[in-house]
Amino acid sequence: MINQHIVSSFDTDLEKLQTQVLKMAGLVEAALTDATTALDTNDVDLAEAVIKRDKQIDRIELDLNDDVETIIALRAPMAGDLRLVLSVLKVSASLERIGDYAKNIAKRTRIIENLGVIEGSTKSLKVQSREVAKMLSMVIDAYIRRDADLAQEVIKADLEIDALYNSMVREYLTYMMEDNRHISVCMQLHFIGKNIERMGDLVTNIAEQLIFWIEGERPSEPRPKADITTSDAQVYSQDD
């Protein structure tokens, strides 16, 4: 819980920030789940719904930015309160970006629907997405409980996402080498896998921000990383 302030409306302002962050996180969780389901079931209508709902996520981030600016200007927060409001800015930015990646997956689902899905080829993506969803759920729980230890577990969990991504890349390379007609669809699937891997990185960013808010300093250990494939610069050029 937030410490009580002399001006009770300040507590209300801070509680509103956290409520909006949690609402945004819930929408992002739903976007990730629905985008993955749309891909796995070739449900273009569900993919379209994910794309349309992304505007709501963007709106909340903009509102949070405005609220943080107002709090800093009027309340001049210090110490833990300042760390909280600054963390809200970065957490909401990471959540908004995760929402963008979910939207990107939905857009690629429409493309893949026209290319033709290779039977069983989305299974790895479904597993990868499920693990990222678990990380996101964990970090939201850590945020609610102000649990730095749980946030640290989220950071460690990102190694599994990297391992799943590396395995997925090898799988799609095999498909492409077996039949060059699979190249176009496998490239689309690969970009989706990279989107999901980046979601894991963004959830890790949120965990690090949470630790900063609670403890007043960044995690001392370097972030574990096991993605041994293409550079981000090469892949981001494919993002919408």
C-alpha positions as CSV (number, residue, x, y, z in Angstrom):
1,M,0.0,0.0,0.0
2,I,1.1,3.6,-0.6
3,N,2.0,5.6,2.6
4,Q,-0.7,8.0,3.5
5,H,-0.1,11.7,2.8
6,I,-1.2,14.8,4.6
7,V,-3.2,15.8,1.5
8,S,-5.5,12.9,1.0
9,S,-6.2,13.8,-2.7
10,F,-2.5,13.0,-3.4
11,D,-3.2,9.4,-2.3
12,T,-6.2,9.4,-4.6
13,D,-4.1,10.6,-7.5
14,L,-1.5,7.9,-6.9
15,E,-4.1,5.2,-6.5
16,K,-5.7,6.3,-9.8
17,L,-2.4,5.9,-11.6
18,Q,-2.0,2.4,-10.4
19,T,-5.6,1.5,-11.2
20,Q,-5.1,2.7,-14.7
21,V,-1.8,0.8,-15.1
22,L,-3.6,-2.4,-14.0
23,K,-6.5,-1.8,-16.4
24,M,-4.0,-1.3,-19.2
25,A,-2.2,-4.5,-18.2
26,G,-5.5,-6.4,-18.3
27,L,-6.2,-5.2,-21.8
28,V,-2.7,-6.1,-23.0
29,E,-3.0,-9.6,-21.5
30,A,-6.3,-10.0,-23.5
31,A,-4.7,-8.7,-26.6
32,L,-1.8,-11.2,-26.4
33,T,-4.1,-14.1,-25.7
34,D,-6.6,-13.2,-28.5
35,A,-3.9,-12.5,-31.0
36,T,-2.3,-15.9,-30.4
37,T,-5.7,-17.6,-30.5
38,A,-6.5,-15.9,-33.8
39,L,-3.2,-17.0,-35.3
40,D,-3.6,-20.6,-34.0
41,T,-7.2,-21.0,-35.2
42,N,-6.9,-18.8,-38.3
43,D,-9.6,-16.5,-37.0
44,V,-9.4,-13.3,-39.0
45,D,-12.4,-11.7,-37.2
46,L,-10.7,-12.1,-33.9
47,A,-7.5,-10.7,-35.3
48,E,-9.5,-7.7,-36.5
49,A,-10.9,-7.2,-33.0
50,V,-7.4,-7.2,-31.5
51,I,-6.4,-4.5,-34.0
52,K,-9.3,-2.3,-33.2
53,R,-9.0,-2.7,-29.4
54,D,-5.4,-1.4,-29.5
55,K,-6.7,2.1,-29.7
56,Q,-8.0,1.7,-26.1
57,I,-4.6,0.7,-24.9
58,D,-3.0,3.7,-26.6
59,R,-5.6,6.0,-25.0
60,I,-4.9,4.8,-21.5
61,E,-1.1,5.4,-22.0
62,L,-1.8,9.0,-23.2
63,D,-4.1,9.6,-20.2
64,L,-1.4,8.2,-17.8
65,N,1.2,10.5,-19.3
66,D,-1.1,13.5,-18.8
67,D,-1.8,12.4,-15.2
68,V,1.9,12.0,-14.4
69,E,2.7,15.4,-15.7
70,T,-0.1,16.9,-13.6
71,I,1.1,15.1,-10.4
72,I,4.7,16.2,-10.9
73,A,3.7,19.8,-11.6
74,L,1.2,20.1,-8.7
75,R,2.4,17.7,-6.1
76,A,6.2,17.8,-6.5
77,P,6.6,14.1,-5.4
78,M,9.7,13.0,-3.7
79,A,11.6,9.7,-2.9
80,G,9.3,6.7,-3.3
81,D,6.4,8.7,-4.7
82,L,8.6,10.1,-7.4
83,R,9.9,6.7,-8.2
84,L,6.3,5.5,-8.5
85,V,5.2,8.2,-10.9
86,L,8.3,7.9,-13.1
87,S,7.9,4.1,-13.1
88,V,4.3,4.5,-14.3
89,L,5.6,6.3,-17.3
90,K,8.0,3.5,-18.3
91,V,5.7,0.7,-17.3
92,S,2.8,2.1,-19.4
93,A,5.2,2.6,-22.3
94,S,6.3,-1.0,-22.2
95,L,2.6,-2.2,-21.9
96,E,1.7,0.0,-24.9
97,R,4.5,-1.6,-26.9
98,I,3.4,-5.1,-26.0
99,G,0.0,-4.1,-27.2
100,D,1.5,-3.0,-30.5
101,Y,3.2,-6.3,-30.9
102,A,-0.1,-8.1,-30.3
103,K,-1.6,-5.9,-33.0
104,N,1.2,-6.7,-35.3
105,I,0.6,-10.5,-34.8
106,A,-3.0,-9.9,-35.7
107,K,-2.1,-8.1,-38.8
108,R,0.2,-10.9,-39.9
109,T,-2.5,-13.4,-39.2
110,R,-4.5,-11.8,-42.1
111,I,-1.5,-12.2,-44.3
112,I,-0.9,-15.8,-43.4
113,E,-4.5,-16.6,-44.0
114,N,-3.9,-15.8,-47.7
115,L,-0.6,-17.6,-47.8
116,G,-1.8,-20.8,-46.3
117,V,-0.7,-22.1,-42.9
118,I,1.6,-25.1,-42.7
119,E,-0.1,-27.7,-40.4
120,G,1.4,-27.6,-36.9
121,S,3.6,-24.6,-37.7
122,T,2.0,-22.3,-35.1
123,K,2.4,-24.8,-32.1
124,S,5.8,-23.3,-31.1
125,L,4.4,-19.8,-31.3
126,K,1.5,-20.8,-29.1
127,V,3.9,-22.2,-26.4
128,Q,6.1,-19.1,-26.6
129,S,3.1,-16.8,-26.3
130,R,1.7,-18.8,-23.3
131,E,5.0,-18.4,-21.5
132,V,5.1,-14.7,-22.1
133,A,1.5,-14.4,-20.8
134,K,2.6,-16.2,-17.6
135,M,5.4,-13.7,-17.2
136,L,3.0,-10.8,-17.7
137,S,0.6,-12.3,-15.2
138,M,3.5,-12.7,-12.7
139,V,4.7,-9.1,-13.1
140,I,1.2,-7.7,-12.7
141,D,0.9,-9.8,-9.5
142,A,4.3,-8.4,-8.3
143,Y,3.1,-4.9,-9.1
144,I,-0.1,-5.4,-7.0
145,R,1.9,-6.9,-4.1
146,R,5.0,-4.7,-4.4
147,D,7.0,-7.9,-4.5
148,A,10.5,-7.3,-5.7
149,D,11.5,-11.0,-5.3
150,L,8.7,-12.1,-7.7
151,A,9.7,-9.4,-10.1
152,Q,13.2,-10.9,-10.0
153,E,11.7,-14.3,-10.9
154,V,10.1,-12.6,-14.0
155,I,13.5,-11.4,-15.1
156,K,14.9,-14.9,-14.9
157,A,12.0,-16.4,-16.8
158,D,12.9,-14.5,-19.9
159,L,15.7,-17.0,-20.5
160,E,13.1,-19.6,-21.4
161,I,11.4,-17.2,-23.9
162,D,14.8,-16.8,-25.6
163,A,15.3,-20.6,-25.7
164,L,11.9,-21.1,-27.2
165,Y,12.5,-18.5,-29.8
166,N,15.9,-20.0,-30.8
167,S,14.2,-23.4,-31.2
168,M,11.4,-21.9,-33.2
169,V,13.8,-20.3,-35.7
170,R,15.5,-23.6,-36.3
171,E,12.1,-25.2,-36.9
172,Y,11.1,-22.7,-39.5
173,L,14.5,-22.9,-41.2
174,T,13.9,-26.7,-41.6
175,Y,10.4,-26.0,-43.1
176,M,12.0,-23.6,-45.7
177,M,14.8,-26.0,-46.6
178,E,12.4,-28.8,-47.1
179,D,10.1,-26.8,-49.5
180,N,10.9,-23.4,-50.8
181,R,7.1,-22.8,-51.2
182,H,7.1,-22.5,-47.4
183,I,9.5,-19.5,-47.3
184,S,6.9,-16.7,-47.4
185,V,4.7,-18.1,-44.6
186,C,7.7,-19.1,-42.5
187,M,9.1,-15.6,-42.7
188,Q,5.8,-14.2,-41.4
189,L,5.8,-16.8,-38.6
190,H,9.4,-15.9,-37.8
191,F,8.5,-12.2,-37.4
192,I,5.6,-13.2,-35.1
193,G,8.0,-15.2,-33.0
194,K,10.4,-12.3,-32.8
195,N,7.4,-10.1,-31.7
196,I,6.6,-12.5,-28.9
197,E,10.3,-12.7,-27.9
198,R,10.4,-8.9,-27.7
199,M,7.2,-9.0,-25.5
200,G,9.2,-11.0,-23.1
201,D,11.9,-8.4,-23.0
202,L,9.3,-5.7,-22.4
203,V,7.8,-7.6,-19.5
204,T,11.3,-7.9,-18.1
205,N,11.6,-4.1,-18.4
206,I,8.5,-3.8,-16.3
207,A,9.9,-6.1,-13.7
208,E,13.1,-4.0,-13.5
209,Q,11.0,-0.8,-13.2
210,L,9.1,-2.4,-10.3
211,I,12.3,-3.3,-8.5
212,F,13.4,0.3,-8.9
213,W,10.2,1.6,-7.5
214,I,10.3,-0.7,-4.5
215,E,14.0,-0.7,-3.7
216,G,15.2,2.6,-5.1
217,E,17.8,1.0,-7.3
218,R,18.1,-1.1,-10.4
219,P,18.7,-4.9,-10.3
220,S,22.4,-5.5,-9.6
221,E,22.7,-8.6,-11.7
222,P,23.0,-8.2,-15.5
223,R,19.9,-9.2,-17.4
224,P,20.2,-12.8,-18.6
225,K,19.9,-13.2,-22.4
226,A,20.0,-16.2,-24.7
227,D,18.7,-14.9,-28.1
228,I,21.5,-15.9,-30.5
229,T,19.6,-15.2,-33.7
230,T,19.2,-12.1,-35.9
231,S,19.8,-8.6,-34.6
232,D,16.8,-6.4,-33.5
233,A,17.6,-3.9,-36.3
234,Q,17.0,-6.5,-38.9
235,V,13.7,-7.6,-37.4
236,Y,12.2,-4.3,-36.4
237,S,12.2,-3.1,-40.0
238,Q,9.4,-5.6,-40.5
239,D,7.2,-4.3,-37.7
240,D,4.2,-2.1,-38.4
